[in-house]
Amino acid sequence: MYLTESAGMLLSTVYCARRAFPFSTWGEGVFILAQNAVLLGLLWRYRAGRRRRDAAAAAVGAAGLAAALAVGVDVGTLGALQVAAIPVVNVGARLPQMALNWRRKSVGEQSIVTLALQWAGNLARVFTTLVQVRDGVVLGGSIASTVVNGVLVGQWLWYTKYRGGKRAGGGGGGKDVGEPVASR
C-alpha cells in the first residue's frame, strides 16, 4: 500500500508543482513522501531475503520516476498519467484492506482516529482544490480518496458499533487476525 501511495503522491506532487499551483495545495505531498519512505524502509528492513532486493529495485525505480517526472515529461502527459493512476493509486491501494475487512467482518486493529483523520484530510483536500486550483484532475483524485477512506470509516463504524463491538476476529485466528494489509 505505501509503495503504491508513494508513486501516486510523487506523480501528484510533481503535477501540481509543474502546474505552479500554490504550495499549500500540494506541499503536504513532500512530507507524505518522506514519511512513506521511512515506513517502507522500516518494513523492508525487518523483512528478510528477496524483499530487500525488491526494496533496492523500488528505490532505484522511484528515483528514476522522480527524475523523469520532474524534468522530462510535459504537463499534459503528467495530467494523463495522473488520471490513469486514480483507479490504481487512490482506489486500488485501499481495496485490499476493504476486502479483508469484508471477508473477516472485522476491522481488526485499525484505529478510528487514524481512519477519521485520513478521511477528514481528504475532505479538506477536496475543499482546497475547489477553492484554490479548480483542477479536474486533482479534484478527481481527491474525491476518489475521500470515497474509499469514507468506506473504511464506514466499515469501522459498522463492524465495531453496529455488529457487537468486535474488532478482531472474523475467522482465521493467529497472529495476523486484524492486522492491516499494509503491515504484512
N, C-alpha and C positions, 0 to 999 in steps of 0.2 A: 504494500500500500504506500509506504513512504517513498519508494523509488518512483512509482507512477505519479504520485502527487508532486514530487520534486521536478520531474520532467515537465509536467503541466505548469507548475509555478514558474519554472525557468522560461518557458515559452510565453506565458502571460506577462511576466515582468519585462522581458525584452520587447515584446509587442507594445506594451504601454509606454516604456521608456523611449522607444523609437518613434512612437506617435507623439511624443512630447507632452503626454498627459501630466497633470500635476503630481508631484512625488507623493502627495497624500493619498492618491488613488491606487498606487502600486508599490509604494515603499515597503510595506509590510512583507512583500514577496521576498525581498532580500533577506530579511530576518527569518522568515519561514524556511527559506532555502538553507540558511546556516543551521537552523535548528534541526531540519531533516538530515543534513549532512552528519551532524553529531549523532543523532539517533541511528542512522544507517551504519555509521562507523561502529557504534556500540553493539548493534545487533550482529553485524558481521564479525566483529572482534571475538565475540563469545560463541560463535558457531565454528565448528572445525571443518577441515577438509576443503572440498571443492568450492564452498561458498566464499572463501577468502579470495580465490582466483576470480570468481564471479564479481566480487566486490571491486577488485582491481580493474577488471574489464569495464564494469559500470562506471567507475571513476574516470577512466580514460574516455569512454563514450560520452559522458556528461561534459567533460572539458571540451571535447571536440564539438559537441552540440552547442555549447555556450559560445564558443568562438564563431561557429558558423552563423548562429542566430544574431550575434552582436554586430557583425560586420558584413557578412556575405549574403544575406537574404533580404530582398526588398520587403517593404511593409505590406504590400498586397499579399505576397506569399505567406508572410507571418500571420496575417489575418485568416487566410485559408487554412493554414496549419492549426491555428487556434480553434477554428470552427470544427475541424476534423477531430481534434483532440477532446472536445467536450464530452462525447459519449464514453471515451476511454478513461479520461482523467477525472472529470468531475463526477461521473456516474459510476464508471467501472471500478474505480478504486474502493468504493463503498459497497458494491454489490456482494462481494464475498462475505462481509460482515453481516449484511442484511439477510442473506440466505442462511448463514449459520444460526443467527438469532431465530429465524423462522423454523428451521429444522428442529432446533432444540426447544423451541417455545420458551426461550430464556435469553436474557441479555448478558448472562454471565457476570463478570466483574466490571462491566462498563459503568462509568460514572456519569450520573445525570448532570453533574456540574460541567464536566468536560463536553458532553454532548450538547447541552444547552448553550454553553459559551460558543461552541463552533457554529451552532445554528444562529445565534444572535449576531455573531460576526458576519455570517453570510447575509443576514437581513440588512445589516449596516452597509455591507458592500453593495447590495442592490441599490440602497438609497444613495450612497455616494456616487455610484455610477450614473444613476439617473440625474443627479444634481450637477455633477462636475464634468462628466465627459460625454454622456449621451451616445455611447458607442454600443451598437447592437451586438458585436462580437463579445465584448467584455460582459455586457448585460446578460447574454445567453449563458455564459459560463457561470456567472454569479447566481442566476436563477436555478440552474441545474444543481449547483452545490447546495443551495438553500433547500431545494426539494428533497434531495437524498439525505441531508443531515436532519431535516424535519421528519423524515421517515424513521431515522434512528431514534430520535427523541420520542416519536410516537410508539415505536416498539418498546422502548424502555418503560414508558407510561403504561402501555398495555400489559406487558409481561410482569411488571412489578406491582403495579397498583391494582389492576383490574383482574388479574389472574392469580390472586392469592399471595402476592408478595414474594414469590420465589425468584431469586436472582440467578443462582447457579443450578445446574441440573438439566433436566430435559433429555436425558439419555447419554450414554457413553461412559460416564464415570471417569475416574482417573485424573491425572494432572491437568489435562487440557480442557476440562469442563469449564465453560465460561470464559476461557482465555480468548482475548481479542485476536482476530485473524492476523493483525499486523505483528503481533509479538511472537508468532510461531516461526 
